[in-house]
Amino acid sequence: VFVGLTNLPQACNLWTQMLCACNVGYFYGIAKQTVRPSWGVTANLMVRGARCNHTIQFKQIYPKTGGGEDIDFVYQYKKWHHDWKSPVTVGVPEAVVSHPWWNNGQTCYKQIMGW
């Protein structure tokens, strides 16, 4: 699983300043922090196609707004991989995407509730 760098925009109001201050988006930048991240955010993952293993899927139990599905997906892949001697996840900080603020930067506790 290749984990890329996901950039959030600059803070645009008090709500987004708070999100930055409490480091809610830490795992969005995990590819810069470590070569072997434990998981990465869904916005910037690359995995082998579903033809390799149809049992690894995003589960419907997670909220549509996000929250936990990326962790579960990567750990399903790790469980299937079995070969713990070679890395399952690799940070690729050169693979960069931009992710917008949730709810256009307006207050949205629902997005981060339970993180």
DSSP file with accessible surface (Angstrom, degrees, kcal/mol):
  #  RESIDUE AA STRUCTURE BP1 BP2  ACC     N-H-->O    O-->H-N    N-H-->O    O-->H-N    TCO  KAPPA ALPHA  PHI   PSI    X-CA   Y-CA   Z-CA
    1    1 A V              0   0   17      0, 0.0    89,-2.2     0, 0.0     2,-0.5   0.000 360.0 360.0 360.0 121.0    0.0    0.0    0.0
    2    2 A F  E     -Ab  46  90A  98     44,-2.9    44,-2.1    87,-0.2     2,-0.6  -0.802 360.0-158.0 -91.6 129.3    1.5    3.3   -1.1
    3    3 A V  E     -Ab  45  91A   1     87,-2.8    89,-3.3    -2,-0.5    42,-0.2  -0.943  12.1-166.0-112.0 115.2    0.6    6.2    1.2
    4    4 A G  E     - b   0  92A   4     40,-2.7     2,-0.5    -2,-0.6    27,-0.4  -0.343  28.9 -90.1 -94.1 177.8    0.9    9.6   -0.3
    5    5 A L  E     - b   0  96A  15     90,-2.2    92,-2.0    87,-0.7     2,-0.6  -0.770  35.1-162.4 -89.8 126.8    1.0   13.1    1.2
    6    6 A T  E     - b   0  97A   3     22,-3.1     2,-0.4    -2,-0.5    92,-0.2  -0.956   8.0-155.3-114.7 114.8   -2.5   14.8    1.5
    7    7 A N  E     - b   0  98A  66     90,-3.0    92,-3.3    -2,-0.6    22,-0.0  -0.772   1.8-154.6 -93.5 133.6   -2.4   18.5    2.0
    8    8 A L        -     0   0   47     -2,-0.4     3,-0.1    90,-0.2    93,-0.0  -0.719  31.6-102.2 -94.6 153.0   -5.2   20.5    3.7
    9    9 A P        -     0   0   57      0, 0.0    -1,-0.1     0, 0.0     3,-0.1  -0.167  47.6 -80.5 -66.8 170.0   -5.6   24.1    2.8
   10   10 A Q        -     0   0  180      1,-0.1     7,-0.1     2,-0.1     6,-0.1  -0.357  62.2 -85.3 -65.0 151.2   -4.4   27.0    5.0
   11   11 A A        -     0   0   41      1,-0.1    -1,-0.1     5,-0.1     3,-0.1  -0.339  44.1-177.0 -59.0 138.6   -6.7   27.8    7.9
   12   12 A C        +     0   0   83      1,-0.2     2,-0.3    93,-0.1    -1,-0.1   0.433  61.4   3.7-120.7  -3.4   -9.4   30.2    6.8
   13   13 A N  S  > S-     0   0   41      1,-0.1     4,-2.3    93,-0.0     5,-0.2  -0.938  90.2 -76.3-164.5-177.7  -11.4   30.8   10.0
   14   14 A L  H  > S+     0   0  138     -2,-0.3     4,-2.2     1,-0.2     5,-0.2   0.890 124.5  54.0 -61.2 -40.3  -11.4   30.0   13.8
   15   15 A W  H  > S+     0   0   22      1,-0.2     4,-2.1     2,-0.2    -1,-0.2   0.947 111.9  42.5 -60.8 -49.4  -12.7   26.5   13.2
   16   16 A T  H  > S+     0   0    0     89,-0.3     4,-2.2     1,-0.2    -1,-0.2   0.844 111.2  56.1 -71.8 -28.9  -10.0   25.5   10.7
   17   17 A Q  H  X S+     0   0  107     -4,-2.3     4,-2.7     2,-0.2    -1,-0.2   0.909 107.9  49.5 -62.8 -40.9   -7.4   27.2   13.0
   18   18 A M  H  X S+     0   0   71     -4,-2.2     4,-2.4     2,-0.2    -2,-0.2   0.919 108.4  52.4 -63.5 -43.1   -8.6   24.9   15.8
   19   19 A L  H  <>S+     0   0    4     -4,-2.1     5,-2.0     1,-0.2     6,-0.4   0.916 113.0  45.0 -60.2 -40.6   -8.3   21.8   13.6
   20   20 A C  H ><5S+     0   0   67     -4,-2.2     3,-1.1     3,-0.2    -2,-0.2   0.925 111.7  52.3 -67.2 -44.4   -4.7   22.8   12.7
   21   21 A A  H 3<5S+     0   0   90     -4,-2.7    -2,-0.2     1,-0.3    -1,-0.2   0.865 112.6  43.7 -63.1 -37.0   -3.8   23.6   16.3
   22   22 A C  T 3<5S-     0   0   74     -4,-2.4    -1,-0.3    -5,-0.2    -2,-0.2   0.408 109.4-125.3 -92.5   4.7   -5.1   20.2   17.6
   23   23 A N  T X 5 +     0   0   93     -3,-1.1     3,-1.7    -4,-0.3    -3,-0.2   0.821  50.5 159.1  61.8  37.9   -3.4   18.4   14.7
   24   24 A V  T 3 <S+     0   0   36     -5,-2.0     3,-0.4     1,-0.3    -4,-0.1   0.852  73.3  54.0 -57.8 -34.0   -6.5   16.6   13.5
   25   25 A G  T >>  +     0   0   17     -6,-0.4     3,-1.5     1,-0.2     4,-0.8   0.160  69.5 123.3 -91.1  23.6   -4.9   16.1   10.1
   26   26 A Y  G X4 S+     0   0   95     -3,-1.7     3,-1.4     1,-0.3    -1,-0.2   0.905  74.7  48.6 -51.5 -49.0   -1.7   14.5   11.4
   27   27 A F  G >4 S+     0   0   52     -3,-0.4     3,-0.9     1,-0.3    14,-0.5   0.680  95.6  73.3 -72.6 -11.7   -2.1   11.3    9.3
   28   28 A Y  G <4 S+     0   0   23     -3,-1.5   -22,-3.1     1,-0.2    -1,-0.3   0.840 108.4  34.3 -66.0 -28.7   -2.7   13.5    6.2
   29   29 A G  G XX S+     0   0   16     -3,-1.4     3,-1.9    -4,-0.8     4,-0.6   0.197  82.4 115.6-108.6  16.4    1.0   14.3    6.3
   30   30 A I  H X>  +     0   0    6     -3,-0.9     4,-1.8     1,-0.3     3,-1.0   0.799  65.2  69.1 -60.9 -27.8    2.3   10.9    7.6
   31   31 A A  H 34 S+     0   0    5    -27,-0.4    -1,-0.3     1,-0.3   -26,-0.1   0.780 100.2  49.6 -63.6 -23.9    4.2   10.2    4.4
   32   32 A K  H <4 S+     0   0  133     -3,-1.9    -1,-0.3     1,-0.1    -2,-0.2   0.696 111.0  50.9 -81.4 -21.5    6.6   13.1    5.4
   33   33 A Q  H << S+     0   0  117     -3,-1.0     2,-0.3    -4,-0.6    -2,-0.2   0.798 118.5  10.0 -88.7 -33.8    7.0   11.7    8.9
   34   34 A T     <  -     0   0   59     -4,-1.8    -1,-0.2     1,-0.1    57,-0.0  -0.997  51.9-138.1-151.0 150.6    7.9    8.0    8.3
   35   35 A V  S    S+     0   0   90     -2,-0.3    56,-2.8     1,-0.2    -1,-0.1   0.770 105.6  41.3 -78.1 -26.5    8.9    5.6    5.5
   36   36 A R  S    S-     0   0  131     54,-0.2    -1,-0.2    52,-0.0    54,-0.1  -0.613  78.4-175.7-123.0  70.7    6.7    2.9    6.9
   37   37 A P        -     0   0    2      0, 0.0     3,-0.1     0, 0.0    52,-0.1  -0.338  30.8-130.4 -66.4 149.2    3.4    4.5    8.1
   38   38 A S  S    S-     0   0   45      1,-0.2     2,-0.3    50,-0.0    52,-0.0   0.821  83.2 -24.3 -69.9 -28.6    1.0    2.2    9.9
   39   39 A W        -     0   0   39     35,-0.0     2,-0.3   -12,-0.0    -1,-0.2  -0.952  62.6-140.1-165.7 176.0   -1.8    3.4    7.6
   40   40 A G        -     0   0    0     -2,-0.3    34,-0.2    30,-0.2   -12,-0.1  -0.949  33.0 -84.0-144.5 166.2   -2.8    6.4    5.5
   41   41 A V    >   -     0   0    8    -14,-0.5     3,-2.0    -2,-0.3   -37,-0.2  -0.427  36.5-119.7 -75.9 147.8   -5.9    8.5    4.7
   42   42 A T  G >  S+     0   0   50      1,-0.3     3,-0.9     2,-0.1    -1,-0.1   0.788 104.9  75.0 -55.9 -30.7   -8.2    7.3    2.0
   43   43 A A  G 3  S+     0   0   49      1,-0.3    -1,-0.3   -39,-0.0    55,-0.1   0.723 110.8  23.4 -59.3 -19.9   -7.7   10.5   -0.1
   44   44 A N  G <  S+     0   0   27     -3,-2.0   -40,-2.7   -40,-0.1     2,-0.4  -0.334  85.6 124.3-150.3  61.6   -4.2    9.3   -1.1
   45   45 A L  E <   -A    3   0A  37     -3,-0.9     2,-0.4   -42,-0.2   -42,-0.2  -0.925  34.8-164.1-114.7 146.3   -3.7    5.5   -1.0
   46   46 A M  E     +A    2   0A 115    -44,-2.1   -44,-2.9    -2,-0.4     2,-0.3  -0.993  18.5 164.0-130.2 125.2   -2.6    3.3   -3.9
   47   47 A V        -     0   0   49     -2,-0.4     3,-0.1   -46,-0.2    -2,-0.0  -0.909  45.8 -82.0-132.3 162.7   -3.1   -0.4   -3.7
   48   48 A R        -     0   0  164     -2,-0.3     5,-0.1     1,-0.1    -1,-0.0  -0.333  66.0 -86.3 -61.4 149.0   -3.1   -3.3   -6.1
   49   49 A G    >>  -     0   0   44      1,-0.1     3,-2.0     3,-0.1     4,-0.5   0.034  35.4-103.2 -59.4 162.5   -6.4   -3.7   -7.9
   50   50 A A  T 34 S+     0   0   57      1,-0.3     3,-0.2     2,-0.2    -1,-0.1   0.654 112.3  78.4 -62.3 -17.3   -9.4   -5.6   -6.6
   51   51 A R  T 34 S+     0   0  223      1,-0.2    -1,-0.3     2,-0.1     3,-0.2   0.777  88.5  58.7 -64.3 -22.1   -8.6   -8.4   -9.0
   52   52 A C  T <4 S-     0   0   55     -3,-2.0     2,-0.3     1,-0.3    -1,-0.2   0.890 127.5  -0.8 -73.7 -40.9   -5.8   -9.5   -6.6
   53   53 A N    ><  -     0   0   23     -4,-0.5     3,-1.0    -3,-0.2    -1,-0.3  -0.776  54.5-169.5-155.9 108.0   -8.2  -10.0   -3.6
   54   54 A H  T 3  S+     0   0  133     -2,-0.3    -3,-0.1     1,-0.2    -1,-0.1   0.582  83.7  70.0 -75.2 -10.5  -11.9   -9.5   -3.7
   55   55 A T  T 3  S+     0   0  111      1,-0.1     2,-0.9    -5,-0.1    -1,-0.2   0.672  79.0  83.5 -82.6 -15.8  -12.2   -9.8    0.1
   56   56 A I    <   +     0   0   15     -3,-1.0     2,-0.3    -6,-0.1    -3,-0.1  -0.795  63.6 138.7 -91.0 108.0  -10.4   -6.5    0.8
   57   57 A Q        -     0   0   93     -2,-0.9     2,-0.4    16,-0.0    19,-0.1  -0.948  61.6 -93.0-143.4 160.0  -13.1   -3.9    0.5
   58   58 A F        -     0   0   87     -2,-0.3     2,-0.2     2,-0.0    12,-0.1  -0.670  50.6-130.0 -74.4 127.7  -14.3   -0.7    2.1
   59   59 A K    >   -     0   0   96     -2,-0.4     3,-0.9    10,-0.1    14,-0.1  -0.538   3.1-133.3 -83.9 149.8  -16.9   -1.8    4.6
   60   60 A Q  T 3  S+     0   0  149      1,-0.2    -1,-0.1    -2,-0.2     4,-0.1   0.499  91.7  84.2 -78.2  -4.9  -20.3   -0.1    4.8
   61   61 A I  T 3  S+     0   0  132      2,-0.1    -1,-0.2     8,-0.0    -3,-0.0   0.648  75.3  83.6 -76.3 -12.3  -20.2    0.1    8.6
   62   62 A Y  S <  S-     0   0   61     -3,-0.9     6,-0.1     1,-0.1     5,-0.1  -0.618  93.1 -94.0 -92.6 151.1  -18.2    3.4    8.5
   63   63 A P    >   -     0   0   72      0, 0.0     3,-1.8     0, 0.0     6,-0.2  -0.264  26.8-125.3 -62.9 146.7  -19.9    6.8    8.1
   64   64 A K  T 3  S+     0   0  177      1,-0.3     3,-0.1    -4,-0.1    -2,-0.0   0.745 110.2  62.5 -63.1 -24.5  -20.1    8.2    4.5
   65   65 A T  T 3  S-     0   0   61      1,-0.2    -1,-0.3    45,-0.1     2,-0.1   0.536 118.1-103.9 -79.1  -6.7  -18.3   11.3    5.7
   66   66 A G    <   +     0   0   14     -3,-1.8    -1,-0.2     1,-0.2    -2,-0.1  -0.104  60.3 142.3 102.7 157.5  -15.2    9.3    6.6
   67   67 A G  S    S-     0   0   21     -3,-0.1    -1,-0.2    -5,-0.1    -2,-0.1   0.414  77.0  -2.7 132.3  87.6  -13.7    8.0    9.8
   68   68 A G  S  > S+     0   0   20     -6,-0.1     4,-2.4     4,-0.0     5,-0.2   0.066  94.7 101.5 104.4 -22.6  -12.0    4.6   10.2
   69   69 A E  H  > S+     0   0   34      1,-0.2     4,-2.4     2,-0.2     5,-0.2   0.877  83.1  51.3 -66.0 -32.7  -12.6    3.1    6.8
   70   70 A D  H  > S+     0   0   17      2,-0.2     4,-2.3     1,-0.2   -30,-0.2   0.924 110.8  47.3 -70.6 -42.0   -9.0    3.9    5.7
   71   71 A I  H  > S+     0   0   65      1,-0.2     4,-2.5     2,-0.2     5,-0.2   0.956 114.3  47.3 -62.4 -48.5   -7.5    2.3    8.8
   72   72 A D  H  X S+     0   0   31     -4,-2.4     4,-2.4     1,-0.2    -2,-0.2   0.919 110.9  52.1 -59.9 -44.1   -9.7   -0.8    8.4
   73   73 A F  H  X S+     0   0   19     -4,-2.4     4,-2.0    -5,-0.2    -1,-0.2   0.938 111.3  45.4 -59.7 -48.6   -8.9   -1.1    4.7
   74   74 A V  H  X S+     0   0    0     -4,-2.3     4,-2.6     1,-0.2    -1,-0.2   0.914 112.9  50.7 -65.4 -39.3   -5.1   -1.0    5.2
   75   75 A Y  H  X S+     0   0  106     -4,-2.5     4,-2.3    -5,-0.2    -1,-0.2   0.858 107.0  54.1 -70.7 -29.9   -5.3   -3.5    8.1
   76   76 A Q  H  X S+     0   0   32     -4,-2.4     4,-2.2    -5,-0.2    -1,-0.2   0.928 110.3  48.2 -61.7 -43.2   -7.3   -5.9    6.0
   77   77 A Y  H  X S+     0   0   20     -4,-2.0     4,-2.5     1,-0.2    -2,-0.2   0.916 110.3  50.7 -63.9 -43.2   -4.6   -5.7    3.4
   78   78 A K  H  X S+     0   0   24     -4,-2.6     4,-1.4     1,-0.2    -1,-0.2   0.914 110.1  50.1 -61.5 -41.9   -1.9   -6.3    6.0
   79   79 A K  H  < S+     0   0  159     -4,-2.3    -1,-0.2     1,-0.2    -2,-0.2   0.905 113.8  45.1 -63.5 -41.8   -3.8   -9.3    7.3
   80   80 A W  H  < S+     0   0   86     -4,-2.2    -2,-0.2     1,-0.2    -1,-0.2   0.878 105.5  62.4 -68.0 -35.4   -4.1  -10.7    3.7
   81   81 A H  H  < S+     0   0   55     -4,-2.5     2,-1.6    -5,-0.2    -1,-0.2   0.862  70.9 178.1 -62.9 -41.5   -0.4   -9.9    2.9
   82   82 A H     <  +     0   0  137     -4,-1.4     2,-1.5     1,-0.1    -1,-0.2   0.105  46.9 104.9  64.9 -29.0    1.0  -12.3    5.6
   83   83 A D    >   +     0   0   79     -2,-1.6     3,-0.9     1,-0.2    -1,-0.1  -0.636  42.4 173.4 -87.4  87.8    4.6  -11.6    4.7
   84   84 A W  T 3   +     0   0  173     -2,-1.5    -1,-0.2     1,-0.2     4,-0.1   0.568  66.4  73.7 -74.3  -7.3    5.6   -9.4    7.6
   85   85 A K  T 3  S+     0   0  203     -3,-0.1    -1,-0.2     2,-0.1    -2,-0.1   0.813  94.5  54.6 -76.7 -30.1    9.3   -9.3    6.5
   86   86 A S  S <  S-     0   0   44     -3,-0.9     2,-0.0     1,-0.1    -3,-0.0  -0.801 102.6 -95.7-102.2 150.6    8.6   -7.0    3.6
   87   87 A P        -     0   0   60      0, 0.0     3,-0.1     0, 0.0    -2,-0.1  -0.345  27.2-170.0 -67.7 140.7    6.8   -3.7    4.1
   88   88 A V  S    S+     0   0   13      1,-0.2     2,-0.4    -4,-0.1   -50,-0.0   0.772  77.6  40.6 -95.0 -35.9    3.1   -3.6    3.5
   89   89 A T        -     0   0    7    -52,-0.1     2,-0.4   -87,-0.1    -1,-0.2  -0.922  65.8-175.1-116.2 141.1    2.9    0.2    3.7
   90   90 A V  E     -b    2   0A  37    -89,-2.2   -87,-2.8    -2,-0.4     2,-0.3  -0.993  22.8-130.3-136.0 126.1    5.4    2.7    2.1
   91   91 A G  E     -b    3   0A  12    -56,-2.8   -87,-0.2    -2,-0.4     3,-0.1  -0.594  20.2-174.2 -75.4 132.7    5.3    6.4    2.5
   92   92 A V  E >   +b    4   0A  37    -89,-3.3     3,-1.9    -2,-0.3   -87,-0.7  -0.772   6.5 177.4-127.6  83.3    5.6    8.3   -0.8
   93   93 A P  E 3  S+     0   0A  43      0, 0.0    -1,-0.1     0, 0.0   -61,-0.1   0.718  77.6  65.5 -65.1 -16.6    5.8   12.0    0.1
   94   94 A E  E 3  S+     0   0A 155      1,-0.1     2,-1.2   -63,-0.1   -90,-0.1   0.668  82.1  83.3 -77.5 -16.5    6.2   12.9   -3.6
   95   95 A A  E <  S+     0   0A  40     -3,-1.9   -90,-2.2   -92,-0.2     2,-0.4  -0.747  71.0 178.5 -88.2  96.1    2.7   11.7   -4.3
   96   96 A V  E     +b    5   0A  74     -2,-1.2     2,-0.3   -92,-0.2   -90,-0.2  -0.853  15.9 172.6-111.9 133.7    0.8   14.8   -3.3
   97   97 A V  E     -b    6   0A  51    -92,-2.0   -90,-3.0    -2,-0.4     2,-0.5  -0.940  27.4-127.8-128.8 156.9   -3.0   15.6   -3.4
   98   98 A S  E     -b    7   0A 107     -2,-0.3   -90,-0.2   -92,-0.2   -92,-0.0  -0.910  19.8-163.6-105.1 132.5   -4.9   18.5   -2.1
   99   99 A H        -     0   0   41    -92,-3.3     3,-0.1    -2,-0.5    -2,-0.0  -0.962  16.0-131.7-115.4 128.0   -7.9   17.8    0.2
  100  100 A P        -     0   0   89      0, 0.0     2,-0.1     0, 0.0     3,-0.1  -0.299  33.7 -90.0 -73.1 163.4  -10.5   20.6    0.8
  101  101 A W    >   -     0   0   19      1,-0.1     3,-1.1     2,-0.0     5,-0.1  -0.480  50.8-103.2 -66.5 141.9  -11.7   21.5    4.3
  102  102 A W  G >  S+     0   0   26      1,-0.3     3,-1.8     2,-0.2     4,-0.2  -0.401 104.9  10.8 -64.1 144.3  -14.8   19.5    5.3
  103  103 A N  G >  S-     0   0   94      1,-0.3     3,-2.3     2,-0.2    -1,-0.3   0.851 132.0 -68.7  54.2  36.0  -18.0   21.4    5.0
  104  104 A N  G <  S-     0   0  144     -3,-1.1    -1,-0.3     1,-0.3    -2,-0.2   0.790  94.4 -56.7  54.7  30.0  -16.2   24.2    3.2
  105  105 A G  G <  S+     0   0    0     -3,-1.8   -89,-0.3     1,-0.3    -1,-0.3   0.437 106.5 130.2  84.9  -0.3  -14.3   25.1    6.4
  106  106 A Q  S <  S-     0   0  112     -3,-2.3    -1,-0.3    -4,-0.2   -93,-0.0  -0.487  74.1 -72.6 -84.7 158.2  -17.4   25.7    8.4
  107  107 A T        +     0   0   78     -2,-0.1    -1,-0.2    -3,-0.1     2,-0.1  -0.185  59.2 163.1 -51.2 130.7  -18.0   24.1   11.8
  108  108 A C    >>  +     0   0   19     -3,-0.1     3,-0.9     1,-0.1     4,-0.8  -0.523  14.5 170.2-155.0  80.6  -18.7   20.3   11.4
  109  109 A Y  H 3> S+     0   0  155      1,-0.2     4,-1.7     2,-0.2     3,-0.5   0.822  77.3  69.7 -61.6 -30.9  -18.2   18.2   14.5
  110  110 A K  H 34 S+     0   0  154      1,-0.2    -1,-0.2     2,-0.2   -45,-0.1   0.860  93.3  57.3 -58.2 -35.7  -19.8   15.3   12.8
  111  111 A Q  H <4 S+     0   0   20     -3,-0.9    -1,-0.2     1,-0.2    -2,-0.2   0.895 118.6  28.2 -63.9 -40.3  -16.8   14.9   10.5
  112  112 A I  H >< S+     0   0   32     -4,-0.8     3,-2.1    -3,-0.5    -1,-0.2   0.491  86.8 124.0-104.1  -2.9  -14.3   14.5   13.3
  113  113 A M  T 3< S+     0   0  140     -4,-1.7    -3,-0.0     1,-0.3    -4,-0.0  -0.362  81.2  16.2 -61.2 128.4  -16.5   12.9   16.0
  114  114 A G  T 3         0   0   82      1,-0.2    -1,-0.3    -2,-0.1    -2,-0.1   0.379 360.0 360.0  91.6  -4.5  -15.0    9.6   17.1
  115  115 A W    <         0   0  125     -3,-2.1    -1,-0.2   -47,-0.0    -2,-0.1   0.189 360.0 360.0 -69.7 360.0  -11.6   10.2   15.7
